[in-house]
Amino acid sequence: MDDERLLLVRRGHGPAAGTWSVPGGRIEAGEPVQEAVVRELLEETGIEGVCGELVGWAERIDDGHHAVILDFAVTVLDAAEPVAGDDAAEA
C-alpha cells in the first residue's frame, strides 16, 4: 500500500483466473521466502521492491490442493507504472 493504494493483479491463468489479488506465486525449491516475494512482484508487475514484514496469512483448500498464502509488505524501489507479466492478465 502506498498513499492509500494497494497493488493488485488480475490473474490470467490457473484456478483463480480472472480474479484480482496481490502479486504472488509459488516458492521455488530452495528459494528463501523473501526472494520469492521480490521475484514474483517483478515477474507479475515489472516493479522492483524490497520484502518487508509479514502482514497476514490465509489457507486455501480446494480440489485436493492445500495452499498457505503469506502476504508481506513490500517497499517499491521505483515509481514505474505496473505492467502485467507472467501469469497476470492486468496490473
C-alpha positions as CSV (number, residue, x, y, z in Angstrom):
1,M,0.0,0.0,0.0
2,D,1.3,3.4,-0.9
3,D,-0.5,6.6,-0.3
4,E,-3.7,4.6,0.4
5,R,-3.1,2.5,-2.8
6,L,-2.8,-1.3,-2.9
7,L,-1.2,-3.0,-5.9
8,L,-3.4,-5.7,-7.4
9,V,-3.1,-8.0,-10.5
10,R,-5.9,-9.8,-12.3
11,R,-4.9,-13.5,-12.6
12,G,-4.6,-14.7,-16.2
13,H,-4.2,-18.5,-15.5
14,G,-5.0,-21.2,-13.1
15,P,-7.9,-21.8,-10.7
16,A,-8.1,-18.1,-9.8
17,A,-8.1,-16.8,-13.5
18,G,-10.0,-13.5,-13.8
19,T,-9.9,-12.7,-10.1
20,W,-7.9,-9.8,-8.6
21,S,-5.3,-10.4,-6.0
22,V,-2.0,-9.1,-4.7
23,P,1.0,-10.2,-6.8
24,G,2.4,-13.6,-5.7
25,G,3.0,-17.2,-6.6
26,R,4.9,-20.4,-5.7
27,I,8.2,-20.5,-3.9
28,E,10.8,-22.4,-6.0
29,A,12.7,-25.3,-4.4
30,G,15.5,-23.9,-2.1
31,E,14.4,-20.3,-2.6
32,P,14.1,-18.1,0.5
33,V,10.5,-16.7,1.0
34,Q,11.7,-13.0,0.9
35,E,13.4,-13.7,-2.5
36,A,10.2,-15.3,-3.8
37,V,8.2,-12.2,-2.8
38,V,10.5,-9.9,-4.7
39,R,10.8,-12.2,-7.7
40,E,7.0,-12.7,-8.1
41,L,6.5,-8.9,-7.8
42,L,8.9,-8.3,-10.6
43,E,7.6,-11.1,-12.8
44,E,3.9,-10.1,-12.5
45,T,4.2,-6.3,-12.5
46,G,7.7,-5.3,-13.7
47,I,8.2,-3.4,-10.4
48,E,11.3,-3.9,-8.2
49,G,10.9,-3.9,-4.5
50,V,12.3,-5.0,-1.1
51,C,10.5,-7.5,1.0
52,G,9.3,-6.2,4.4
53,E,7.4,-7.8,7.3
54,L,4.7,-10.5,7.1
55,V,1.3,-8.7,7.3
56,G,-1.1,-11.7,7.1
57,W,-1.7,-15.2,6.0
58,A,-4.5,-17.5,4.9
59,E,-5.2,-21.1,3.9
60,R,-7.0,-22.3,0.8
61,I,-8.0,-25.9,0.5
62,D,-9.8,-27.0,-2.7
63,D,-9.7,-29.7,-5.4
64,G,-7.1,-31.7,-3.4
65,H,-4.7,-28.8,-3.1
66,H,-3.7,-27.1,0.2
67,A,-2.1,-23.7,-0.1
68,V,-0.8,-21.5,2.6
69,I,-0.8,-17.9,1.4
70,L,1.7,-15.4,3.1
71,D,1.3,-11.7,2.5
72,F,4.2,-9.3,3.0
73,A,4.6,-5.6,3.0
74,V,7.0,-4.5,0.1
75,T,8.9,-1.2,-0.3
76,V,8.8,-0.3,-4.0
77,L,12.2,0.8,-5.4
78,D,10.9,2.7,-8.4
79,A,7.9,4.8,-9.3
80,A,7.2,2.9,-12.6
81,E,3.7,2.0,-13.6
82,P,3.0,-1.7,-13.2
83,V,2.9,-3.8,-16.4
84,A,1.2,-7.2,-16.4
85,G,3.6,-10.1,-17.0
86,D,4.0,-13.8,-16.2
87,D,0.5,-15.1,-15.2
88,A,-1.0,-11.7,-14.6
89,A,-3.5,-10.5,-17.2
90,E,-3.7,-7.0,-15.8
91,A,-1.8,-4.9,-13.2
